[in-house]
Amino acid sequence: MNELLILLAGFILLLFVTLFGYATRFKRCSSDRILVVYGKISGKKMEGTGLSAKCYHGGGSFIWPIIQDYQYLDLTPVPIDIKLEGALSQQNIRVNTPSTFTVGISTEPGIMENAAERLLGLSMTEIQDLAKDIIFGQLRVVIATMPIEEINADREKLIENIYSGVEVELKKIGLRLINVNIQDITDASGYIDALGKEAAARAINEAKIRVAEQVRDGETGKAEAERDQRINVANADATAVEGENKAGVRIAQSSAYRREQEAEAQRLATAAEKVKSAQALQEAYAAEEQAERERAKREQATQTANIIVPAEIEKRRIETLAEADAEKIRRIKKGEADGLFAMMQAEGEGLKAILTKKAEGFAEIVKSCCGSPDLAALMLITEQLPKLVEEQVKAISNLKIDSITVWDGGKKGDGKTQTADFISGLIGSLPPLHDLTKNVGIQLPEFLGKLTEHPELAEKIRDEIKSTTPKTADQDLTDSPIR
């Protein structure tokens, strides 16, 4: 019985813990926020691609511990002030279009996921800056596709173009455009003011023309009414004249005088009417002249925008390219100088290493010679002796002798023959080895020998020459000089 109670209590406790854990991990989403669940998410975004997050607007979702987590995206609208200045219109006229845009995170399926991927974790200020950059660029594109007259007059079309251009880019990051408020449109060249003045002048001229027409119609009606009155009076007077014989003459005179005065009044009325018409035309012409002057100013502004502004832009482009070329040349020259410096530094290090090794080698030679510098110098000289002998032999190595003819008159008083003298002179023409070494400041030891005269050696050389010389050559020894 006790075991059953313990099992029942454990089951109730486990059920309570499970319900409590489920309740704490179930997250609800209010209407002014989006619940973003990320981590291990089931479902597919497209073929072969899993969902990176699930978004809920309203309702709620259970968040699995460890493998899932959640955050909220605020749907509060964000106002953005865009102070766009100097945007080029279709006629290359710079327009200032200050406006206020209201954006917010979209709740449309598919776009909410874009917001979760690109805006999750960003503050409202960071989202506002990101949207501001996108709106700036797209608003310039919209202004560039519309003429300035359409931008100023058709605000509805301007806002429609802004919606179609800006909202497409905002949807890519999960935002939507809520409202656009264009505050005012101005331009630096005064083109829009000129358009306003032209329209005002046109309206004034039309009003003046209508006033003149009304004045003309009034004067004409008045004259016609007076004419009808005079005719009726004249008819009545004529009837009276017919009945009054005595007063006929006076009535006729009076009628003549009256007609004269009426004609004068008619003339004055006609003249006054023409004067008023002329004044109305004069004022109309003056208004048209003023309108033409304003139109000329507008044309001048247009030419300035079409010619001077592009020329200024081209000038700045050329200056920028020239500065870039100069900077490129400076960098190349600096690189060459650095390379030359590095090469010279490497050569110096190499020469220093060679001289260091030679010094170490000379120190080892002196050390091996029991510390005797003279003995070390002798060893070095002995090492270079083959090269010295080679240089000595080069003194006569390039002599070209085709044949030698010697006149030998026998022995002289000193016991030498002419042939021996020739051989001795030839050997003596070699630079003595001791003299060569003295020229470079080296004194060879005495055991290397001295160059002395040996008559026996000269006589031996002469006999060898005779033994190898043809007979015709021996005969020439008695009758030919040395050639």
Secondary structure, 3 states (H helix, E strand, C coil): CHHHHHHHHHHHHHHHHHHHHHHHHEEECCCCEEEEEEECCCCEEECCEECCEEEECCCEEECCCCCEEEEEEECCCEEEEEEEEEEECCCCCEEEEEEEEEEEECCCCCHHHHHHHHCCCCCHHHHHHHHHHHHHHHHHHHHHCCCHHHHHHCHHHHHHHHHHHHHHHHHCCCEEEEEEEECCCEECCCHHHHHHHHHHHHHHHHHHHHHHHHHHHHHHHHHHHHHHHHHHHHHHHHHHHHHCCCCHHHHHHHHHHHHHHHHHHHHHHHHHHHHHHHHHHHHHHHHHHHHHHHHHHHHHHHHHHHHHHHHHHHHHHHHHHHHHHHHHHHHHHHHHHHHHHHHHHHHHHHHHHHHHHHHHHHHHHHHHCCCCHHHHHHHHHHHHHHHHHHHHHHHHHCCCCCCCCCCCCCCCCCCCCHHHHHHHHHHHCCCCHHHHHHHCCCCCCHHHCCCCCCHHHHHHHHHHHHHCCCHHHHHHCCCCCCC
